[in-house]
Amino acid sequence: MKFPWKETPILYGEDARRFEEEMKRVDNMSKEERRANAEALSKRYEAICKKWNLVVKI
C-alpha cells in the first residue's frame, strides 16, 4: 500500500447517536430487505456507469 491506514475517528454527540441508530436499523433488516437494497444499489451503480461511459467490472 502506498499510504498507511488512518485511525478510525471517535464519534461524539449527535454523530455517535446517529451512528448507533443506523447500526440498530441495519441489524434489524431481513435477508429479503438486504437483498433488495443490494439489487437497488447495483442498478443505480450500473446506471451511473452507463451515464458516464464507464466500464463495469464486478
PDB file of N, H, CA, C and O in Angstrom:
ATOM      1  N   MET A   1       0.832  -1.178   0.000  1.00  0.00           N
ATOM      2  CA  MET A   1       0.000   0.000   0.000  1.00  0.00           C
ATOM      3  C   MET A   1       0.877   1.242   0.000  1.00  0.00           C
ATOM      4  O   MET A   1       1.980   1.264   0.547  1.00  0.00           O
ATOM      5  N   LYS A   2       0.351   2.245  -0.621  1.00  0.00           N
ATOM      6  H   LYS A   2      -0.545   2.226  -1.065  1.00  0.00           H
ATOM      7  CA  LYS A   2       1.110   3.469  -0.739  1.00  0.00           C
ATOM      8  C   LYS A   2       1.065   4.313   0.532  1.00  0.00           C
ATOM      9  O   LYS A   2       2.071   4.903   0.926  1.00  0.00           O
ATOM     10  N   PHE A   3      -0.106   4.369   1.174  1.00  0.00           N
ATOM     11  H   PHE A   3      -0.923   3.890   0.854  1.00  0.00           H
ATOM     12  CA  PHE A   3      -0.270   5.190   2.354  1.00  0.00           C
ATOM     13  C   PHE A   3      -0.666   4.326   3.547  1.00  0.00           C
ATOM     14  O   PHE A   3      -1.383   3.340   3.376  1.00  0.00           O
ATOM     15  N   PRO A   4      -0.215   4.675   4.747  1.00  0.00           N
ATOM     16  CA  PRO A   4      -0.636   3.895   5.928  1.00  0.00           C
ATOM     17  C   PRO A   4      -2.105   4.168   6.250  1.00  0.00           C
ATOM     18  O   PRO A   4      -2.648   5.217   5.904  1.00  0.00           O
ATOM     19  N   TRP A   5      -2.732   3.207   6.916  1.00  0.00           N
ATOM     20  H   TRP A   5      -2.291   2.355   7.197  1.00  0.00           H
ATOM     21  CA  TRP A   5      -4.110   3.368   7.338  1.00  0.00           C
ATOM     22  C   TRP A   5      -4.207   4.469   8.387  1.00  0.00           C
ATOM     23  O   TRP A   5      -3.350   4.588   9.263  1.00  0.00           O
ATOM     24  N   LYS A   6      -5.255   5.267   8.285  1.00  0.00           N
ATOM     25  H   LYS A   6      -5.951   5.170   7.573  1.00  0.00           H
ATOM     26  CA  LYS A   6      -5.503   6.287   9.295  1.00  0.00           C
ATOM     27  C   LYS A   6      -6.338   5.663  10.414  1.00  0.00           C
ATOM     28  O   LYS A   6      -7.086   4.713  10.187  1.00  0.00           O
ATOM     29  N   GLU A   7      -6.202   6.201  11.605  1.00  0.00           N
ATOM     30  H   GLU A   7      -5.594   6.974  11.789  1.00  0.00           H
ATOM     31  CA  GLU A   7      -7.004   5.718  12.718  1.00  0.00           C
ATOM     32  C   GLU A   7      -8.464   6.069  12.490  1.00  0.00           C
ATOM     33  O   GLU A   7      -8.781   7.101  11.899  1.00  0.00           O
ATOM     34  N   THR A   8      -9.351   5.198  12.965  1.00  0.00           N
ATOM     35  H   THR A   8      -9.093   4.360  13.445  1.00  0.00           H
ATOM     36  CA  THR A   8     -10.779   5.455  12.876  1.00  0.00           C
ATOM     37  C   THR A   8     -11.138   6.556  13.873  1.00  0.00           C
ATOM     38  O   THR A   8     -10.797   6.457  15.051  1.00  0.00           O
ATOM     39  N   PRO A   9     -11.818   7.596  13.415  1.00  0.00           N
ATOM     40  CA  PRO A   9     -12.159   8.678  14.341  1.00  0.00           C
ATOM     41  C   PRO A   9     -13.194   8.222  15.374  1.00  0.00           C
ATOM     42  O   PRO A   9     -14.015   7.349  15.094  1.00  0.00           O
ATOM     43  N   ILE A  10     -13.150   8.802  16.533  1.00  0.00           N
ATOM     44  H   ILE A  10     -12.483   9.512  16.760  1.00  0.00           H
ATOM     45  CA  ILE A  10     -14.120   8.525  17.586  1.00  0.00           C
ATOM     46  C   ILE A  10     -15.278   9.489  17.403  1.00  0.00           C
ATOM     47  O   ILE A  10     -15.075  10.693  17.246  1.00  0.00           O
ATOM     48  N   LEU A  11     -16.494   8.957  17.422  1.00  0.00           N
ATOM     49  H   LEU A  11     -16.659   7.979  17.549  1.00  0.00           H
ATOM     50  CA  LEU A  11     -17.678   9.785  17.244  1.00  0.00           C
ATOM     51  C   LEU A  11     -18.196  10.258  18.591  1.00  0.00           C
ATOM     52  O   LEU A  11     -18.178   9.519  19.576  1.00  0.00           O
ATOM     53  N   TYR A  12     -18.654  11.488  18.618  1.00  0.00           N
ATOM     54  H   TYR A  12     -18.669  12.088  17.818  1.00  0.00           H
ATOM     55  CA  TYR A  12     -19.209  12.079  19.834  1.00  0.00           C
ATOM     56  C   TYR A  12     -20.551  12.721  19.512  1.00  0.00           C
ATOM     57  O   TYR A  12     -20.842  13.032  18.357  1.00  0.00           O
ATOM     58  N   GLY A  13     -21.359  12.913  20.541  1.00  0.00           N
ATOM     59  H   GLY A  13     -21.122  12.660  21.479  1.00  0.00           H
ATOM     60  CA  GLY A  13     -22.589  13.683  20.422  1.00  0.00           C
ATOM     61  C   GLY A  13     -23.573  13.120  19.419  1.00  0.00           C
ATOM     62  O   GLY A  13     -23.819  11.915  19.379  1.00  0.00           O
ATOM     63  N   GLU A  14     -24.137  14.010  18.605  1.00  0.00           N
ATOM     64  H   GLU A  14     -23.937  14.989  18.637  1.00  0.00           H
ATOM     65  CA  GLU A  14     -25.172  13.633  17.649  1.00  0.00           C
ATOM     66  C   GLU A  14     -24.655  12.633  16.617  1.00  0.00           C
ATOM     67  O   GLU A  14     -25.397  11.742  16.203  1.00  0.00           O
ATOM     68  N   ASP A  15     -23.414  12.762  16.200  1.00  0.00           N
ATOM     69  H   ASP A  15     -22.812  13.486  16.536  1.00  0.00           H
ATOM     70  CA  ASP A  15     -22.841  11.801  15.250  1.00  0.00           C
ATOM     71  C   ASP A  15     -22.840  10.389  15.833  1.00  0.00           C
ATOM     72  O   ASP A  15     -23.174   9.430  15.138  1.00  0.00           O
ATOM     73  N   ALA A  16     -22.468  10.262  17.095  1.00  0.00           N
ATOM     74  H   ALA A  16     -22.196  11.042  17.659  1.00  0.00           H
ATOM     75  CA  ALA A  16     -22.437   8.954  17.757  1.00  0.00           C
ATOM     76  C   ALA A  16     -23.841   8.378  17.868  1.00  0.00           C
ATOM     77  O   ALA A  16     -24.040   7.188  17.620  1.00  0.00           O
ATOM     78  N   ARG A  17     -24.816   9.200  18.236  1.00  0.00           N
ATOM     79  H   ARG A  17     -24.654  10.166  18.438  1.00  0.00           H
ATOM     80  CA  ARG A  17     -26.198   8.721  18.347  1.00  0.00           C
ATOM     81  C   ARG A  17     -26.735   8.279  16.985  1.00  0.00           C
ATOM     82  O   ARG A  17     -27.388   7.240  16.881  1.00  0.00           O
ATOM     83  N   ARG A  18     -26.461   9.064  15.947  1.00  0.00           N
ATOM     84  H   ARG A  18     -25.931   9.908  16.032  1.00  0.00           H
ATOM     85  CA  ARG A  18     -26.928   8.732  14.610  1.00  0.00           C
ATOM     86  C   ARG A  18     -26.307   7.416  14.136  1.00  0.00           C
ATOM     87  O   ARG A  18     -26.993   6.580  13.547  1.00  0.00           O
ATOM     88  N   PHE A  19     -25.023   7.236  14.390  1.00  0.00           N
ATOM     89  H   PHE A  19     -24.466   7.915  14.869  1.00  0.00           H
ATOM     90  CA  PHE A  19     -24.336   6.003  14.008  1.00  0.00           C
ATOM     91  C   PHE A  19     -24.940   4.804  14.725  1.00  0.00           C
ATOM     92  O   PHE A  19     -25.178   3.764  14.111  1.00  0.00           O
ATOM     93  N   GLU A  20     -25.188   4.945  16.020  1.00  0.00           N
ATOM     94  H   GLU A  20     -24.996   5.789  16.519  1.00  0.00           H
ATOM     95  CA  GLU A  20     -25.757   3.855  16.807  1.00  0.00           C
ATOM     96  C   GLU A  20     -27.154   3.475  16.308  1.00  0.00           C
ATOM     97  O   GLU A  20     -27.475   2.292  16.199  1.00  0.00           O
ATOM     98  N   GLU A  21     -27.979   4.475  16.008  1.00  0.00           N
ATOM     99  H   GLU A  21     -27.719   5.437  16.096  1.00  0.00           H
ATOM    100  CA  GLU A  21     -29.318   4.197  15.485  1.00  0.00           C
ATOM    101  C   GLU A  21     -29.249   3.500  14.132  1.00  0.00           C
ATOM    102  O   GLU A  21     -30.017   2.576  13.867  1.00  0.00           O
ATOM    103  N   GLU A  22     -28.335   3.939  13.280  1.00  0.00           N
ATOM    104  H   GLU A  22     -27.710   4.689  13.496  1.00  0.00           H
ATOM    105  CA  GLU A  22     -28.188   3.315  11.958  1.00  0.00           C
ATOM    106  C   GLU A  22     -27.740   1.863  12.088  1.00  0.00           C
ATOM    107  O   GLU A  22     -28.203   1.005  11.338  1.00  0.00           O
ATOM    108  N   MET A  23     -26.856   1.584  13.017  1.00  0.00           N
ATOM    109  H   MET A  23     -26.479   2.281  13.627  1.00  0.00           H
ATOM    110  CA  MET A  23     -26.404   0.205  13.234  1.00  0.00           C
ATOM    111  C   MET A  23     -27.570  -0.671  13.704  1.00  0.00           C
ATOM    112  O   MET A  23     -27.678  -1.822  13.281  1.00  0.00           O
ATOM    113  N   LYS A  24     -28.434  -0.153  14.561  1.00  0.00           N
ATOM    114  H   LYS A  24     -28.347   0.782  14.905  1.00  0.00           H
ATOM    115  CA  LYS A  24     -29.600  -0.916  15.014  1.00  0.00           C
ATOM    116  C   LYS A  24     -30.537  -1.183  13.842  1.00  0.00           C
ATOM    117  O   LYS A  24     -31.077  -2.282  13.717  1.00  0.00           O
ATOM    118  N   ARG A  25     -30.732  -0.186  12.983  1.00  0.00           N
ATOM    119  H   ARG A  25     -30.293   0.707  13.084  1.00  0.00           H
ATOM    120  CA  ARG A  25     -31.635  -0.340  11.843  1.00  0.00           C
ATOM    121  C   ARG A  25     -31.118  -1.408  10.898  1.00  0.00           C
ATOM    122  O   ARG A  25     -31.888  -2.243  10.422  1.00  0.00           O
ATOM    123  N   VAL A  26     -29.839  -1.391  10.625  1.00  0.00           N
ATOM    124  H   VAL A  26     -29.213  -0.713  11.012  1.00  0.00           H
ATOM    125  CA  VAL A  26     -29.247  -2.369   9.707  1.00  0.00           C
ATOM    126  C   VAL A  26     -29.317  -3.770  10.304  1.00  0.00           C
ATOM    127  O   VAL A  26     -29.593  -4.729   9.583  1.00  0.00           O
ATOM    128  N   ASP A  27     -29.073  -3.906  11.603  1.00  0.00           N
ATOM    129  H   ASP A  27     -28.849  -3.127  12.188  1.00  0.00           H
ATOM    130  CA  ASP A  27     -29.127  -5.217  12.244  1.00  0.00           C
ATOM    131  C   ASP A  27     -30.521  -5.819  12.199  1.00  0.00           C
ATOM    132  O   ASP A  27     -30.660  -7.042  12.218  1.00  0.00           O
ATOM    133  N   ASN A  28     -31.557  -4.993  12.141  1.00  0.00           N
ATOM    134  H   ASN A  28     -31.445  -3.999  12.126  1.00  0.00           H
ATOM    135  CA  ASN A  28     -32.932  -5.478  12.163  1.00  0.00           C
ATOM    136  C   ASN A  28     -33.489  -5.768  10.778  1.00  0.00           C
ATOM    137  O   ASN A  28     -34.658  -6.137  10.660  1.00  0.00           O
ATOM    138  N   MET A  29     -32.704  -5.615   9.741  1.00  0.00           N
ATOM    139  H   MET A  29     -31.754  -5.315   9.837  1.00  0.00           H
ATOM    140  CA  MET A  29     -33.186  -5.863   8.385  1.00  0.00           C
ATOM    141  C   MET A  29     -33.249  -7.366   8.110  1.00  0.00           C
ATOM    142  O   MET A  29     -32.399  -8.134   8.559  1.00  0.00           O
ATOM    143  N   SER A  30     -34.271  -7.760   7.368  1.00  0.00           N
ATOM    144  H   SER A  30     -34.962  -7.136   7.003  1.00  0.00           H
ATOM    145  CA  SER A  30     -34.388  -9.163   6.977  1.00  0.00           C
ATOM    146  C   SER A  30     -33.478  -9.436   5.781  1.00  0.00           C
ATOM    147  O   SER A  30     -32.962  -8.510   5.154  1.00  0.00           O
ATOM    148  N   LYS A  31     -33.291 -10.700   5.480  1.00  0.00           N
ATOM    149  H   LYS A  31     -33.710 -11.452   5.989  1.00  0.00           H
ATOM    150  CA  LYS A  31     -32.465 -11.067   4.329  1.00  0.00           C
ATOM    151  C   LYS A  31     -33.055 -10.523   3.037  1.00  0.00           C
ATOM    152  O   LYS A  31     -32.322 -10.115   2.135  1.00  0.00           O
ATOM    153  N   GLU A  32     -34.380 -10.517   2.950  1.00  0.00           N
ATOM    154  H   GLU A  32     -34.975 -10.848   3.683  1.00  0.00           H
ATOM    155  CA  GLU A  32     -35.038 -10.003   1.747  1.00  0.00           C
ATOM    156  C   GLU A  32     -34.789  -8.499   1.593  1.00  0.00           C
ATOM    157  O   GLU A  32     -34.546  -8.016   0.488  1.00  0.00           O
ATOM    158  N   GLU A  33     -34.850  -7.758   2.716  1.00  0.00           N
ATOM    159  H   GLU A  33     -35.048  -8.151   3.615  1.00  0.00           H
ATOM    160  CA  GLU A  33     -34.587  -6.318   2.662  1.00  0.00           C
ATOM    161  C   GLU A  33     -33.139  -6.045   2.263  1.00  0.00           C
ATOM    162  O   GLU A  33     -32.872  -5.134   1.479  1.00  0.00           O
ATOM    163  N   ARG A  34     -32.215  -6.820   2.794  1.00  0.00           N
ATOM    164  H   ARG A  34     -32.432  -7.560   3.430  1.00  0.00           H
ATOM    165  CA  ARG A  34     -30.813  -6.652   2.438  1.00  0.00           C
ATOM    166  C   ARG A  34     -30.595  -6.935   0.952  1.00  0.00           C
ATOM    167  O   ARG A  34     -29.872  -6.210   0.268  1.00  0.00           O
ATOM    168  N   ARG A  35     -31.237  -8.005   0.464  1.00  0.00           N
ATOM    169  H   ARG A  35     -31.825  -8.593   1.019  1.00  0.00           H
ATOM    170  CA  ARG A  35     -31.102  -8.367  -0.952  1.00  0.00           C
ATOM    171  C   ARG A  35     -31.697  -7.275  -1.838  1.00  0.00           C
ATOM    172  O   ARG A  35     -31.109  -6.918  -2.858  1.00  0.00           O
ATOM    173  N   ALA A  36     -32.863  -6.739  -1.456  1.00  0.00           N
ATOM    174  H   ALA A  36     -33.342  -7.029  -0.627  1.00  0.00           H
ATOM    175  CA  ALA A  36     -33.494  -5.669  -2.229  1.00  0.00           C
ATOM    176  C   ALA A  36     -32.607  -4.424  -2.250  1.00  0.00           C
ATOM    177  O   ALA A  36     -32.474  -3.778  -3.289  1.00  0.00           O
ATOM    178  N   ASN A  37     -32.003  -4.084  -1.117  1.00  0.00           N
ATOM    179  H   ASN A  37     -32.111  -4.609  -0.272  1.00  0.00           H
ATOM    180  CA  ASN A  37     -31.098  -2.935  -1.066  1.00  0.00           C
ATOM    181  C   ASN A  37     -29.890  -3.153  -1.965  1.00  0.00           C
ATOM    182  O   ASN A  37     -29.471  -2.241  -2.679  1.00  0.00           O
ATOM    183  N   ALA A  38     -29.332  -4.351  -1.934  1.00  0.00           N
ATOM    184  H   ALA A  38     -29.673  -5.092  -1.355  1.00  0.00           H
ATOM    185  CA  ALA A  38     -28.160  -4.650  -2.761  1.00  0.00           C
ATOM    186  C   ALA A  38     -28.511  -4.565  -4.242  1.00  0.00           C
ATOM    187  O   ALA A  38     -27.732  -4.042  -5.038  1.00  0.00           O
ATOM    188  N   GLU A  39     -29.675  -5.075  -4.610  1.00  0.00           N
ATOM    189  H   GLU A  39     -30.308  -5.500  -3.963  1.00  0.00           H
ATOM    190  CA  GLU A  39     -30.095  -5.024  -6.018  1.00  0.00           C
ATOM    191  C   GLU A  39     -30.330  -3.582  -6.466  1.00  0.00           C
ATOM    192  O   GLU A  39     -29.938  -3.206  -7.571  1.00  0.00           O
ATOM    193  N   ALA A  40     -30.964  -2.777  -5.620  1.00  0.00           N
ATOM    194  H   ALA A  40     -31.283  -3.083  -4.723  1.00  0.00           H
ATOM    195  CA  ALA A  40     -31.212  -1.375  -5.959  1.00  0.00           C
ATOM    196  C   ALA A  40     -29.890  -0.620  -6.119  1.00  0.00           C
ATOM    197  O   ALA A  40     -29.735   0.184  -7.038  1.00  0.00           O
ATOM    198  N   LEU A  41     -28.953  -0.883  -5.228  1.00  0.00           N
ATOM    199  H   LEU A  41     -29.079  -1.537  -4.482  1.00  0.00           H
ATOM    200  CA  LEU A  41     -27.645  -0.240  -5.315  1.00  0.00           C
ATOM    201  C   LEU A  41     -26.929  -0.641  -6.595  1.00  0.00           C
ATOM    202  O   LEU A  41     -26.312   0.193  -7.256  1.00  0.00           O
ATOM    203  N   SER A  42     -27.014  -1.919  -6.941  1.00  0.00           N
ATOM    204  H   SER A  42     -27.516  -2.596  -6.404  1.00  0.00           H
ATOM    205  CA  SER A  42     -26.368  -2.411  -8.159  1.00  0.00           C
ATOM    206  C   SER A  42     -26.964  -1.735  -9.395  1.00  0.00           C
ATOM    207  O   SER A  42     -26.230  -1.356 -10.308  1.00  0.00           O
ATOM    208  N   LYS A  43     -28.281  -1.585  -9.431  1.00  0.00           N
ATOM    209  H   LYS A  43     -28.878  -1.893  -8.690  1.00  0.00           H
ATOM    210  CA  LYS A  43     -28.934  -0.931 -10.570  1.00  0.00           C
ATOM    211  C   LYS A  43     -28.509   0.529 -10.684  1.00  0.00           C
ATOM    212  O   LYS A  43     -28.239   1.020 -11.781  1.00  0.00           O
ATOM    213  N   ARG A  44     -28.450   1.227  -9.533  1.00  0.00           N
ATOM    214  H   ARG A  44     -28.669   0.828  -8.643  1.00  0.00           H
ATOM    215  CA  ARG A  44     -28.013   2.631  -9.560  1.00  0.00           C
ATOM    216  C   ARG A  44     -26.569   2.737 -10.025  1.00  0.00           C
ATOM    217  O   ARG A  44     -26.228   3.633 -10.797  1.00  0.00           O
ATOM    218  N   TYR A  45     -25.716   1.823  -9.558  1.00  0.00           N
ATOM    219  H   TYR A  45     -25.993   1.095  -8.931  1.00  0.00           H
ATOM    220  CA  TYR A  45     -24.307   1.812  -9.949  1.00  0.00           C
ATOM    221  C   TYR A  45     -24.174   1.614 -11.457  1.00  0.00           C
ATOM    222  O   TYR A  45     -23.421   2.327 -12.118  1.00  0.00           O
ATOM    223  N   GLU A  46     -24.905   0.646 -11.992  1.00  0.00           N
ATOM    224  H   GLU A  46     -25.518   0.066 -11.455  1.00  0.00           H
ATOM    225  CA  GLU A  46     -24.852   0.395 -13.429  1.00  0.00           C
ATOM    226  C   GLU A  46     -25.359   1.584 -14.235  1.00  0.00           C
ATOM    227  O   GLU A  46     -24.807   1.895 -15.290  1.00  0.00           O
ATOM    228  N   ALA A  47     -26.412   2.256 -13.746  1.00  0.00           N
ATOM    229  H   ALA A  47     -26.860   2.003 -12.889  1.00  0.00           H
ATOM    230  CA  ALA A  47     -26.946   3.428 -14.444  1.00  0.00           C
ATOM    231  C   ALA A  47     -25.917   4.557 -14.475  1.00  0.00           C
ATOM    232  O   ALA A  47     -25.765   5.228 -15.495  1.00  0.00           O
ATOM    233  N   ILE A  48     -25.215   4.769 -13.370  1.00  0.00           N
ATOM    234  H   ILE A  48     -25.339   4.224 -12.540  1.00  0.00           H
ATOM    235  CA  ILE A  48     -24.187   5.807 -13.318  1.00  0.00           C
ATOM    236  C   ILE A  48     -23.042   5.464 -14.262  1.00  0.00           C
ATOM    237  O   ILE A  48     -22.539   6.326 -14.983  1.00  0.00           O
ATOM    238  N   CYS A  49     -22.635   4.200 -14.251  1.00  0.00           N
ATOM    239  H   CYS A  49     -23.044   3.500 -13.665  1.00  0.00           H
ATOM    240  CA  CYS A  49     -21.548   3.787 -15.148  1.00  0.00           C
ATOM    241  C   CYS A  49     -21.942   3.986 -16.601  1.00  0.00           C
ATOM    242  O   CYS A  49     -21.127   4.422 -17.414  1.00  0.00           O
ATOM    243  N   LYS A  50     -23.195   3.667 -16.934  1.00  0.00           N
ATOM    244  H   LYS A  50     -23.857   3.314 -16.274  1.00  0.00           H
ATOM    245  CA  LYS A  50     -23.669   3.843 -18.299  1.00  0.00           C
ATOM    246  C   LYS A  50     -23.697   5.324 -18.674  1.00  0.00           C
ATOM    247  O   LYS A  50     -23.292   5.705 -19.772  1.00  0.00           O
ATOM    248  N   LYS A  51     -24.181   6.154 -17.745  1.00  0.00           N
ATOM    249  H   LYS A  51     -24.509   5.844 -16.853  1.00  0.00           H
ATOM    250  CA  LYS A  51     -24.273   7.596 -17.993  1.00  0.00           C
ATOM    251  C   LYS A  51     -22.884   8.200 -18.243  1.00  0.00           C
ATOM    252  O   LYS A  51     -22.725   9.065 -19.104  1.00  0.00           O
ATOM    253  N   TRP A  52     -21.897   7.747 -17.497  1.00  0.00           N
ATOM    254  H   TRP A  52     -22.026   7.044 -16.797  1.00  0.00           H
ATOM    255  CA  TRP A  52     -20.550   8.303 -17.607  1.00  0.00           C
ATOM    256  C   TRP A  52     -19.657   7.481 -18.539  1.00  0.00           C
ATOM    257  O   TRP A  52     -18.459   7.747 -18.638  1.00  0.00           O
ATOM    258  N   ASN A  53     -20.224   6.489 -19.220  1.00  0.00           N
ATOM    259  H   ASN A  53     -21.197   6.272 -19.140  1.00  0.00           H
ATOM    260  CA  ASN A  53     -19.484   5.633 -20.149  1.00  0.00           C
ATOM    261  C   ASN A  53     -18.295   4.951 -19.470  1.00  0.00           C
ATOM    262  O   ASN A  53     -17.183   4.931 -19.999  1.00  0.00           O
ATOM    263  N   LEU A  54     -18.558   4.395 -18.288  1.00  0.00           N
ATOM    264  H   LEU A  54     -19.461   4.412 -17.858  1.00  0.00           H
ATOM    265  CA  LEU A  54     -17.528   3.683 -17.554  1.00  0.00           C
ATOM    266  C   LEU A  54     -17.670   2.191 -17.794  1.00  0.00           C
ATOM    267  O   LEU A  54     -18.773   1.705 -18.046  1.00  0.00           O
ATOM    268  N   VAL A  55     -16.577   1.467 -17.720  1.00  0.00           N
ATOM    269  H   VAL A  55     -15.681   1.862 -17.515  1.00  0.00           H
ATOM    270  CA  VAL A  55     -16.600   0.018 -17.873  1.00  0.00           C
ATOM    271  C   VAL A  55     -16.945  -0.591 -16.512  1.00  0.00           C
ATOM    272  O   VAL A  55     -16.291  -0.304 -15.509  1.00  0.00           O
ATOM    273  N   VAL A  56     -17.974  -1.428 -16.492  1.00  0.00           N
ATOM    274  H   VAL A  56     -18.505  -1.661 -17.307  1.00  0.00           H
ATOM    275  CA  VAL A  56     -18.416  -2.059 -15.241  1.00  0.00           C
ATOM    276  C   VAL A  56     -17.710  -3.387 -15.106  1.00  0.00           C
ATOM    277  O   VAL A  56     -17.879  -4.284 -15.933  1.00  0.00           O
ATOM    278  N   LYS A  57     -16.907  -3.508 -14.042  1.00  0.00           N
ATOM    279  H   LYS A  57     -16.769  -2.780 -13.371  1.00  0.00           H
ATOM    280  CA  LYS A  57     -16.218  -4.772 -13.750  1.00  0.00           C
ATOM    281  C   LYS A  57     -16.574  -5.160 -12.330  1.00  0.00           C
ATOM    282  O   LYS A  57     -16.089  -4.558 -11.373  1.00  0.00           O
ATOM    283  N   ILE A  58     -17.415  -6.160 -12.197  1.00  0.00           N
ATOM    284  H   ILE A  58     -17.809  -6.649 -12.975  1.00  0.00           H
ATOM    285  CA  ILE A  58     -17.820  -6.606 -10.866  1.00  0.00           C
ATOM    286  C   ILE A  58     -17.227  -7.969 -10.591  1.00  0.00           C
ATOM    287  O   ILE A  58     -17.444  -8.532  -9.518  1.00  0.00           O
TER     288      ILE A  58
END
